Amino acid sequence: MTQSRSRQSSILYYVATDQQPVQIEIQYQSEQPNTFRIIETSYDLPQHLPNFIARPEYIMPTPFKVTDAIIISQPISHTNR
């Protein structure tokens, strides 16, 4: 965990290998609402766009960037009562 603007934040990074569901349990003690952000990245963009033209084999994707991907971000808020 790292401190960020007087709030604690952490990052959990999981790579699915067998397409099985993932169940995560988080325990915290706080009367303040907590917001978690779930971000899913999938690399099957060409399959979702029928007119997608793949880059030629001699062109490399930008290194260390998410390219040719679908990114879904969803905040989840919860108050511990």
C-alpha distances in whole Angstrom, upper triangle without the diagonal:
4,7,9,13,12,10,7,6,5,8,10,13,16,20,22,25,28,27,27,25,21,20,17,16,13,14,13,15,16,19,18,18,15,15,14,15,17,18,21,22,26,28,31,32,36,37,36,38,42,43,40,41,39,39,41,40,41,38,34,32,29,27,23,24,24,28,30,28,27,24,23,21,21,19,19,19,19,20,20,23
4,6,10,10,9,6,6,6,9,12,15,18,22,25,28,30,30,29,27,24,23,20,19,16,17,15,17,17,20,18,19,16,16,15,16,18,19,22,23,27,29,32,33,36,38,37,39,42,43,40,41,39,39,41,40,41,38,34,31,29,26,23,23,24,28,30,28,28,24,24,21,21,19,20,20,20,21,21,25
4,7,6,6,5,6,9,12,15,18,21,25,28,31,33,33,32,30,27,26,22,21,18,18,16,17,16,19,17,17,15,15,15,17,19,21,24,25,29,31,35,35,38,40,39,40,44,45,42,43,41,41,43,43,43,40,36,33,31,29,25,25,26,30,32,30,29,26,25,22,22,20,20,20,20,20,21,24
4,6,5,6,6,9,12,16,18,22,25,28,31,34,33,32,30,27,26,23,22,19,19,17,18,17,19,16,16,14,14,14,15,18,19,23,24,28,30,33,33,37,38,37,38,42,43,40,41,40,39,42,42,42,38,35,32,29,28,24,24,24,28,31,28,28,24,23,20,20,18,19,18,19,20,21,24
4,5,8,9,13,15,19,22,25,28,31,34,37,36,35,33,30,29,25,25,21,21,19,19,17,18,15,16,15,15,16,17,20,21,25,27,30,33,36,35,39,40,39,40,44,44,42,43,42,41,44,44,44,41,38,34,31,30,27,26,27,30,33,31,30,26,25,22,21,19,20,19,20,20,21,24
4,7,9,13,16,20,23,26,29,32,35,38,37,36,33,30,29,25,24,20,19,16,16,14,16,13,15,14,15,16,18,21,23,27,29,32,35,38,38,41,43,41,43,46,47,44,46,45,44,47,47,47,44,41,37,34,33,29,29,30,33,36,33,32,28,27,24,23,20,20,18,19,18,19,22
4,6,10,13,16,20,23,26,29,32,34,33,32,30,26,25,21,20,16,16,13,13,12,14,11,12,10,11,13,15,18,20,23,26,29,32,35,35,39,40,38,40,44,45,42,44,42,42,45,45,45,42,39,36,33,32,28,27,27,31,33,31,29,26,24,21,20,17,17,15,16,15,16,19
4,7,11,13,17,20,24,26,29,32,30,30,27,24,22,18,17,14,14,11,12,12,14,12,13,10,11,12,14,17,18,22,24,28,30,33,34,38,38,37,39,43,44,41,43,41,41,44,44,44,41,38,34,32,30,26,26,26,30,32,29,28,25,23,20,19,16,16,15,15,16,16,19
4,7,10,13,17,20,23,26,28,27,27,24,21,20,16,16,13,14,12,14,14,16,14,13,10,10,9,11,13,15,18,20,24,27,30,30,34,35,33,36,39,40,38,39,38,37,40,40,40,37,34,31,29,27,23,23,23,26,28,26,25,21,20,17,16,14,14,14,15,16,17,20
4,7,10,13,17,19,23,25,24,24,22,18,17,14,14,12,13,13,15,16,19,17,16,12,12,10,11,12,13,16,18,22,24,27,28,32,33,32,34,38,39,36,37,36,36,38,38,38,35,32,29,27,25,21,21,21,24,27,24,23,20,19,16,16,14,15,15,16,18,18,22
4,6,10,13,16,19,22,21,21,19,16,16,13,14,12,15,15,18,19,21,19,18,14,13,10,10,10,11,13,15,18,21,24,25,28,29,28,31,34,35,33,34,32,32,35,34,35,32,29,25,24,22,18,18,17,21,23,20,20,17,16,14,15,14,15,16,17,20,20,24
4,7,10,13,16,18,18,17,16,12,13,10,12,11,14,15,19,20,23,21,19,16,14,11,10,10,10,12,14,17,19,22,24,27,27,27,30,33,35,32,33,31,32,34,33,34,32,28,25,24,22,18,19,18,21,23,20,19,16,16,14,15,15,15,17,18,20,21,24
4,7,10,13,16,15,16,15,12,13,12,14,14,18,19,23,24,26,25,23,19,17,13,12,10,10,10,11,14,16,19,21,24,24,25,27,30,32,29,30,28,28,31,29,31,28,25,22,21,19,16,16,15,18,20,17,17,14,15,14,15,16,17,19,21,23,24,28
4,6,9,12,12,12,12,9,11,11,14,15,18,21,24,26,28,27,25,21,19,15,14,11,10,10,11,12,15,17,20,23,23,23,26,29,31,28,29,27,28,30,29,30,28,25,22,22,20,17,17,16,18,19,16,16,15,15,15,16,17,18,21,22,25,25,29
4,6,9,10,11,12,10,13,14,17,18,22,24,28,29,32,30,28,24,22,18,16,13,12,10,10,10,12,15,17,20,20,21,24,26,28,25,27,24,25,27,26,27,26,23,20,20,18,16,16,14,17,17,14,15,14,15,16,18,19,20,23,25,28,28,32
4,6,6,7,9,8,12,13,17,19,23,25,29,31,33,32,29,25,23,19,18,14,13,11,11,10,12,14,17,19,19,20,23,25,28,25,27,24,25,28,26,29,27,24,22,23,21,19,19,16,18,18,15,15,15,15,17,18,20,21,24,25,29,29,32
4,6,8,11,11,15,16,20,22,26,29,32,34,36,35,33,29,27,23,21,18,17,14,13,12,13,15,18,20,19,21,24,26,28,25,27,24,25,27,25,28,27,24,22,23,22,20,20,18,20,19,17,17,18,19,20,22,24,25,28,29,32,32,36
4,6,9,11,14,17,20,23,27,30,33,35,37,36,34,30,28,25,23,19,18,15,15,14,15,15,19,21,19,21,24,26,28,26,28,25,27,29,27,30,29,27,25,26,25,24,24,21,22,21,19,19,19,20,22,23,25,25,29,29,33,33,36
4,7,9,13,15,19,22,25,28,32,33,35,34,31,28,26,22,21,17,16,13,13,12,13,14,17,19,17,18,22,24,26,25,26,25,27,29,28,30,29,27,25,26,25,24,23,20,21,20,17,16,17,17,19,20,22,22,26,27,30,31,34
4,7,10,13,16,20,23,26,30,31,33,33,30,27,25,22,20,17,17,14,15,14,17,17,20,22,20,21,25,27,30,28,30,28,30,32,31,34,33,30,28,29,28,26,26,23,24,23,20,19,19,18,20,20,22,22,25,25,29,29,31
4,7,10,13,16,20,23,27,28,30,29,26,23,22,18,18,14,15,13,15,15,18,18,21,24,22,22,25,28,31,29,31,30,32,34,33,36,34,32,29,30,29,27,26,23,24,24,20,19,18,17,18,17,19,18,21,22,25,25,28
4,7,10,13,17,20,23,25,27,26,24,21,19,16,15,12,13,12,15,15,18,20,22,25,24,24,27,30,32,30,33,31,33,35,34,36,35,32,29,29,28,25,25,22,24,24,21,19,18,16,17,16,17,16,19,19,22,22,25
4,7,10,13,17,20,22,24,24,21,19,18,15,15,13,15,14,17,18,22,23,25,28,27,27,30,33,36,34,36,34,36,39,38,40,38,35,32,32,31,28,27,25,27,27,24,22,20,18,18,16,17,15,17,17,20,19,22
4,7,10,13,17,19,21,21,19,16,15,12,13,11,14,15,18,19,23,25,27,30,29,28,32,35,37,35,37,35,37,39,39,41,38,35,32,32,30,27,27,24,27,28,24,22,20,18,17,16,15,13,15,15,17,17,20
4,7,10,14,16,18,18,17,14,14,12,14,14,17,18,21,23,26,28,30,33,32,32,35,38,40,38,41,39,40,43,42,44,42,39,36,35,33,30,29,28,30,31,27,26,23,21,19,17,16,14,15,13,15,14,17
4,7,10,12,15,15,14,11,12,10,13,13,16,18,21,24,27,30,31,35,34,33,36,39,42,39,42,40,41,44,43,45,42,39,36,35,33,29,29,27,31,32,28,26,23,21,19,17,15,13,13,11,13,11,15
4,7,10,13,14,13,11,13,12,16,16,20,22,25,28,31,33,35,38,38,37,40,43,45,43,45,44,45,47,47,48,46,42,39,38,36,32,32,31,34,35,32,30,27,24,22,20,17,15,14,11,12,9,12
4,6,10,10,11,9,12,12,16,17,21,23,26,29,33,35,36,40,40,38,41,45,46,44,47,45,46,49,48,49,47,43,40,38,37,33,33,31,35,36,33,31,28,25,22,20,17,15,13,11,10,8,11
4,7,9,10,10,14,15,18,20,24,27,30,33,36,39,40,43,43,42,44,48,50,47,50,48,49,52,51,53,50,47,43,41,40,36,36,35,38,39,36,34,31,28,25,23,19,17,15,12,10,7,9
4,5,8,8,12,14,18,20,24,27,30,33,37,39,39,43,43,41,44,47,49,47,49,48,49,52,52,53,50,47,43,41,40,36,35,34,38,39,36,34,30,28,24,22,18,16,13,10,8,6,8
4,7,9,13,15,19,22,25,28,32,35,38,40,41,44,44,42,45,48,50,48,51,50,50,54,54,55,52,49,45,43,42,38,37,36,39,41,37,35,31,29,25,22,19,16,13,10,7,6,7
4,6,10,13,16,19,23,26,29,33,36,38,38,42,42,40,42,46,47,45,48,47,48,51,51,52,49,46,42,40,39,36,34,33,36,38,35,32,29,26,22,20,16,14,10,9,6,7,9
4,7,10,13,16,20,23,26,29,33,35,35,39,38,36,39,42,44,42,45,44,45,48,48,49,46,43,40,38,37,34,32,31,34,35,32,29,25,23,19,16,12,10,7,6,4,7,10
4,7,10,13,16,20,23,26,30,32,32,36,36,34,36,40,41,39,42,41,42,45,45,46,43,40,36,35,34,30,29,28,31,32,28,26,23,20,16,14,10,8,6,5,6,8,12
4,7,10,13,16,20,23,26,28,28,32,32,30,32,36,38,36,38,37,38,41,42,43,40,37,33,32,31,27,26,24,27,28,25,23,19,16,13,10,6,5,4,6,9,11,15
4,7,10,13,16,20,23,25,26,29,29,28,30,34,35,33,36,34,35,39,39,40,37,34,30,29,28,25,23,21,24,26,22,20,16,14,10,8,6,5,6,8,11,13,17
4,6,10,13,16,20,22,22,26,26,24,26,30,32,29,32,31,32,35,35,36,33,31,27,26,25,22,20,18,21,22,18,16,13,10,7,6,4,6,9,11,15,17,20
4,7,10,13,17,19,19,23,23,21,24,27,29,27,29,28,29,33,33,34,31,29,25,24,24,20,19,16,19,20,16,14,10,8,6,5,6,8,11,13,17,19,22
4,7,10,13,16,16,20,20,19,21,25,26,24,26,25,26,29,29,31,28,25,21,21,20,17,15,13,15,16,12,10,7,6,4,6,9,11,14,17,21,22,26
4,7,10,12,13,17,17,16,18,22,23,21,23,22,23,27,27,28,26,23,20,20,19,17,15,12,14,14,10,8,6,5,6,9,12,14,17,20,23,25,28
4,7,9,10,14,14,14,16,20,21,18,20,19,20,23,23,25,22,19,16,16,16,14,12,8,10,10,7,6,5,7,9,12,15,17,21,23,27,29,32
4,6,8,11,11,11,14,17,18,16,18,16,18,21,21,23,21,18,15,16,17,15,13,10,10,9,6,5,7,9,12,15,18,20,24,26,30,32,35
4,6,8,9,10,12,15,16,13,15,13,14,17,17,19,17,15,12,14,15,14,12,9,8,6,4,6,9,12,15,18,21,24,27,30,34,35,39
4,6,6,7,9,12,14,11,13,12,14,17,17,20,18,17,15,17,18,18,16,12,11,8,6,7,11,13,16,19,23,25,29,31,35,37,40
4,5,5,7,10,11,8,11,10,13,16,17,20,17,17,14,16,18,18,15,12,9,6,5,6,10,12,16,19,23,25,29,32,35,38,41
4,5,5,7,8,6,8,7,11,14,15,18,16,16,14,17,19,20,17,14,11,7,9,10,14,16,20,23,26,29,33,35,39,41,44
4,6,7,9,8,11,11,14,17,18,21,20,19,18,20,22,22,20,17,14,11,11,11,14,16,20,23,26,28,32,35,39,41,44
4,6,9,8,12,13,16,19,20,23,21,21,19,21,23,23,20,17,15,11,10,9,13,14,18,20,24,26,30,33,37,39,42
4,6,5,9,11,14,17,19,22,20,20,18,21,23,24,20,17,15,11,11,11,15,16,20,22,26,29,32,35,39,42,44
4,6,9,11,15,17,19,22,21,22,20,23,26,26,24,21,18,14,15,15,18,20,24,26,30,32,36,39,42,45,48
4,6,10,13,15,18,20,19,20,19,22,25,26,23,20,17,14,15,16,19,21,25,28,31,34,38,41,44,47,50
4,6,9,12,15,17,16,17,15,18,21,22,20,17,14,10,12,13,17,20,23,26,30,32,36,39,43,45,48
4,6,9,12,14,13,15,14,17,20,22,19,18,14,11,14,16,19,22,26,29,32,35,39,42,46,48,51
4,6,9,11,10,11,11,14,17,19,17,15,12,9,12,15,18,22,25,28,32,35,38,41,45,47,50
4,6,8,6,8,9,12,15,17,16,15,11,10,14,17,20,23,26,30,33,36,39,42,46,48,52
4,5,6,9,10,14,16,19,18,18,15,13,17,20,23,27,30,33,36,39,43,46,49,51,55
4,6,7,10,14,15,18,18,18,15,14,17,21,24,27,30,34,37,40,43,46,50,51,55
4,6,10,13,14,18,18,19,16,16,19,23,25,29,32,35,38,41,45,48,51,53,56
4,7,9,12,15,15,15,13,13,17,20,22,26,29,32,35,38,42,45,48,50,53
4,6,8,12,12,13,11,12,15,18,20,24,26,30,33,36,39,42,45,47,50
4,6,9,8,9,7,8,11,15,17,20,23,26,29,32,35,38,41,43,47
4,7,6,8,7,10,12,16,16,20,22,26,28,31,34,37,40,42,46
4,6,8,9,12,14,17,17,21,22,26,28,31,33,36,39,41,44
4,7,9,13,13,16,15,19,19,23,25,27,30,33,36,37,41
4,6,10,10,13,12,16,17,20,22,25,28,31,34,36,40
4,7,6,9,9,12,14,18,20,23,26,29,33,34,38
4,5,9,10,14,16,20,23,26,29,32,35,37,41
4,7,10,13,16,20,23,26,30,33,36,38,42
4,6,10,13,16,20,23,26,29,33,35,38
4,7,10,13,17,20,23,26,30,32,35
4,7,10,13,16,20,23,27,29,32
4,7,10,13,17,20,23,26,29
4,7,10,13,17,20,23,26
4,7,10,13,17,20,23
4,7,10,14,16,19
4,7,10,13,16
4,7,10,13
4,7,9
4,6
4
